[in-house]
């Protein structure tokens, strides 16, 4: 993740903040993976992209909520929250509850969600 951040800063021509200045030991993260039924990718991408836009616009405790797709066609959601309380607000938010209604039937299996925590110096 730090490499991705460093590359992002470099591509934007910005100086990268020192890790000690940006690291928050209270921050929590999650990496969710989604396997989508063949032929349902476009509908999933639309739904997950709309969800990400809503979450980023409405939830002040969200640091990052962004969908990705790998070369094998598996989808990932990178999630970062200021703290566990912000994650709990997210989990109960109406936009998340509403989004998973239409997204659920597009999945080949239940999503896998792995909690991660910040590594601060």
C-alpha positions in Angstrom: 0.0 0.0 0.0 2.8 2.4 0.8 4.4 1.7 -2.6 1.0 2.5 -4.2 0.8 5.7 -2.2 4.3 6.7 -3.0 3.7 6.1 -6.7 0.5 8.1 -6.5 2.3 11.1 -5.0 5.2 10.8 -7.5 2.8 10.7 -10.4 1.0 13.7 -9.1 4.3 15.5 -8.6 3.6 16.0 -4.9 6.0 15.5 -2.0 5.1 12.4 0.0 4.3 13.2 3.6 6.5 11.5 6.1 5.0 8.2 7.4 5.1 9.4 11.0 3.0 12.4 10.0 0.3 10.4 8.2 0.2 7.2 10.2 -2.7 6.8 12.7 -2.5 3.7 15.0 -6.2 4.0 15.6 -7.0 3.6 11.9 -8.6 0.4 10.8 -8.7 -1.2 7.4 -10.4 -4.0 5.5 -9.7 -5.7 2.3 -12.8 -7.3 0.8 -12.7 -9.7 -2.2 -15.6 -10.4 -4.5 -16.0 -13.1 -7.1 -18.6 -12.1 -9.6 -20.7 -14.5 -11.7 -19.5 -14.5 -15.3 -21.5 -12.1 -17.4 -22.5 -10.0 -14.4 -19.3 -7.9 -14.3 -20.8 -4.7 -15.7 -23.7 -4.7 -13.3 -21.4 -5.4 -10.4 -19.0 -2.6 -11.4 -21.8 -0.2 -11.7 -23.2 -1.1 -8.3 -19.9 -1.1 -6.5 -18.8 2.1 -8.1 -22.0 3.8 -7.1 -21.6 2.5 -3.5 -18.1 3.8 -3.3 -19.2 7.2 -4.5 -22.0 7.3 -1.9 -19.7 6.1 1.0 -17.0 8.6 0.1 -19.5 11.5 -0.1 -21.5 10.7 3.1 -19.2 9.1 5.6 -16.8 11.5 7.2 -14.8 8.8 9.0 -13.8 7.1 5.7 -10.2 7.6 4.7 -10.4 5.3 1.6 -13.2 3.3 0.1 -12.2 2.2 -3.4 -13.0 -0.7 -5.7 -10.3 -2.5 -7.7 -10.2 -5.3 -10.2 -7.2 -7.7 -10.7 -5.9 -9.4 -13.8 -7.8 -12.5 -12.9 -11.2 -10.8 -12.9 -11.6 -10.8 -9.1 -12.8 -7.5 -7.5 -11.4 -5.9 -4.3 -12.6 -3.2 -2.1 -9.9 -1.3 -0.2 -11.3 0.2 2.9 -9.7 2.6 5.5 -11.5 4.2 8.4 -10.2 6.8 10.9 -11.1 4.3 13.7 -13.3 1.4 14.6 -16.2 3.7 15.4 -16.2 5.0 11.9 -16.2 1.4 10.5 -19.2 0.6 12.7 -21.0 3.6 11.3 -20.2 2.4 7.8 -21.4 -1.1 8.5 -24.8 0.2 9.6 -25.2 3.0 7.0 -28.3 2.9 4.8 -26.3 3.2 1.5 -24.3 0.1 2.3 -27.4 -1.8 3.3 -29.2 -0.7 0.2 -26.3 -1.5 -2.2 -25.8 -5.1 -1.1 -29.4 -5.9 -2.1 -28.7 -5.6 -5.8 -25.0 -6.6 -5.6 -25.5 -9.9 -3.7 -27.1 -11.9 -6.5 -24.2 -10.9 -8.8 -21.7 -12.8 -6.6 -20.5 -16.3 -7.2 -19.9 -16.7 -3.5 -20.0 -14.6 -0.3 -17.4 -11.9 -0.2 -14.3 -12.4 1.9 -13.4 -9.6 4.3 -10.0 -9.4 6.0 -9.4 -6.8 8.7 -6.0 -5.1 8.7 -4.5 -2.5 11.0 -2.1 0.4 10.4 1.6 -0.3 11.0 3.0 2.9 12.5 6.6 3.6 13.4 
